[in-house]
Amino acid sequence: MPTVLVPLLLALDQILKLWALEHLSPIPRPLIGDLLYLTLVRNTGAGFGLLQGQASLLGWMSLLVGGVLLYLLGHRRYPLGWTLGLSLLAAGALGNGIDRLGRGWVVDYLDLGTSLPLIAHFPVFNLADVCVTLGALFLLLSPRRRRRY
């Protein structure tokens, strides 16, 4: 499964980023009412404004993490939840790593434009970020094998 899922998500991520660069601007455009907007942001750091201007360092770290995850997926069998989680994490890390090293910044375009207190100031994000978040959730929620003693 990772042999199909990772490149598929990586290609979709890059296609959506190219589309965003061509069709979006920093002015928010509603996509789903007042909940989700399309807003072009050039992110030179990590999530939540961390490590601004460190695109090269973050890019190499992202590619290293993505590469290690691909290696693990190719050399060991995991339960389905773990395979999905690791595949999503790899695709997300590689997608943002490509941006950081190729452009010097990450293309973000999904904007939660709601006034709900917990997410009112949530940063603009992209498909790679969604993959990382969902991948982490799959790993956290997937059952772990118990060793018998």
Secondary structure as the mmCIF struct_conf table of DSSP 4:
data_model
#
loop_
_struct_conf.conf_type_id
_struct_conf.id
_struct_conf.beg_label_comp_id
_struct_conf.beg_label_asym_id
_struct_conf.beg_label_seq_id
_struct_conf.end_label_comp_id
_struct_conf.end_label_asym_id
_struct_conf.end_label_seq_id
HELX_RH_AL_P HELX_RH_AL_P1 PRO A 2 HIS A 23
BEND BEND1 PRO A 26 ILE A 27
STRN STRN1 ARG A 29 ILE A 32
TURN_TY1_P TURN_TY1_P1 GLY A 33 LEU A 35
STRN STRN2 LEU A 36 ASN A 43
BEND BEND2 GLY A 45 ALA A 46
HELX_RH_3T_P HELX_RH_3T_P1 GLY A 47 GLY A 49
TURN_TY1_P TURN_TY1_P2 LEU A 50 GLY A 53
HELX_RH_AL_P HELX_RH_AL_P2 ALA A 55 HIS A 75
BEND BEND3 ARG A 76 ARG A 76
HELX_RH_AL_P HELX_RH_AL_P3 LEU A 80 ARG A 103
BEND BEND4 GLY A 104 TRP A 105
STRN STRN3 VAL A 106 LEU A 112
TURN_TY1_P TURN_TY1_P3 PRO A 117 HIS A 121
HELX_LH_PP_P HELX_LH_PP_P1 PHE A 122 VAL A 124
STRN STRN4 PHE A 125 PHE A 125
HELX_RH_AL_P HELX_RH_AL_P4 LEU A 127 LEU A 141
BEND BEND5 SER A 142 SER A 142
HELX_LH_PP_P HELX_LH_PP_P2 PRO A 143 ARG A 148
#
